[in-house]
C-alpha cells in the first residue's frame, strides 16, 4: 500500500514551458486535492476533485488546470509556467474526513 | 473566509518537557480539525483528527482538544523528545461544495533540545 505518490519529486522549468504533475493514490479515495506551499503563506488549495470526472477551483486556481480521468489519479497542469509558480506542490486524498498527503514536488521556474 | 492562526511561530524546549501548541480559528462552523506534522523537505503526516462533535483525541503522547465556542484548539505533547522536532500544522475543514476543504495555519516550528 503506497498511499499517495507524486511524480516528479523535483523539476526546473523555464518561463513559458509547460508540465504536468501526477498524483496517484491506491486507497480508493473519492476526494483528491492539489495544494501549494510557499514560505510565509502556508498551504493553499489550488484545485480539488470530489470524484472521477469532476474538478473544481480552490483558493488559487489561476495558471493551473487539472484532470481526473481515473479515480486513482489527479493531474495538475501548468500550461505556461511563470516564476510566481515556483513552489512546493502537495497532493492529498481523502475518503471524506481525514486527508492523506503525498511527499510533494518541488518546482522551480526560472 | 476562515482564518487560522498558530502561536507561537517557533518554540524551543529541552527534552522531557511537556508543551502546548495553540491554534485559533475565526469561524465556528467547522466540520473537523486535523493536526499534522511536517519534517523538513517532507510531506505532511496526519497526527490527529477531531470531529466537530468531539472535544479531544489522544494518540500516544499526543492529545488534541477542540473548543468551538472559543475558536481554539491545542496540541499537547507529553515528555517531548528530540524526534518530535518538526513543524506542526493545524487545519480546519468546512463543508464547501461537498469537498471538506482544509484551511491551514502557518505552523509552529518545534525544536526539542537534547
Interface residues (C-beta under 8 A of the other chain):
Chain A: X31 X33 X40 X41 X42 X43 X44 X45 X48 X50 X56 X58 X90 X92 X94 X96 X97 X98 X99 X100 X101 X102 X103 X104
Chain B: X31 X32 X34 X36 X42 X43 X44 X45 X46 X49 X51 X89 X91 X93 X97 X98 X99 X100 X101 X102 X104 X105 X106 X107
